[in-house]
Amino acid sequence: MSAPLTPRLLRLAVIEKRKALGLSQGEFARAAGVSQPVMSRWEAGARVPDVLGFSRLMSLPSTGKPALKPKHVCPKCEFSW
């Protein structure tokens, strides 16, 4: 039987996944579709990721850097930066 997912285990899973990928908090946050301050709160244990956010994180590839989402996309021309 596996241990229940506690806030502490979620926090450690997020940190472990980011470090395994060799990403900064900002890069990991972008790949997960959240802001860096949100990622910081998850890692500090001040907040717990929602189910969708956590599943996005855990579905990132275990090796190599994932393709990062652009920070901004212009809705008119679809230019991203």
N, C-alpha and C positions, 0 to 999 in steps of 0.2 A: 504494500500500500504506500502511495507517495504522500509526502507531507502536504498539508493544505497551503495554498498560496496566501501568505501573510504579507502585509505591507513591507516588512523587512526583506522578505524573499523577492518580492517584485523589484524593490530598489536594487538589491544585489544583482538580479538578473539583468536589469537595464545597464548597470555599470559594467558587468562582465561582458555583455554583448558588444557594447561600444569599444571597450578596450581590445576585445578579440578582433574587431574590424580595424583597429588602429585609427579611429576617427576622433576628432575633437567633439566637444559637446555640440557646437554649432553645426558641424557637418552631420552628426548623427541626428540632430533635431530636424534638419532639413530633409534628410532621407526618410524620416518618420512622419514628416508633414506637420511638425509643431515648431514653436519658437525655441530659441536657446534658453530663455528664462524658464519656460515650462520644463524643458529637459533638466535644467539645473534643479528645479524643485522636485522632480521625480527622483533624481539621484541623491538629493539631500534627505529625502523621505518626508518633505513638507507636503507633498501631494502624491497621490497614487494614480498611475496612468489608467485611463478608461480601457475598457475591453478592446475597442477598435485600435486605439493607440498602441496598446501592448502587443496586440496581434500583428500590427504593422512592423513593430520593432523586431519581433521574434521571427518574422518571415523574411527579413533581410538576409541575403546570402551570408554564410558563415566565413567565407574567405573573399579577399579582394574588396576594394572599395565599391559600394553600390553607386549607381548613377544618381547623382544628386539632383533634386528638383530645383529649378531656378527660384531665386528669392522673389522675383516679381515677373509677371507676365502682363503685357499691355493687352487689354481686351479688344482693342480696335485692330492692332496689327499683329498680335501674337508674338511680338518681339519679347524675349526674356533676358533678364540680367540678374 
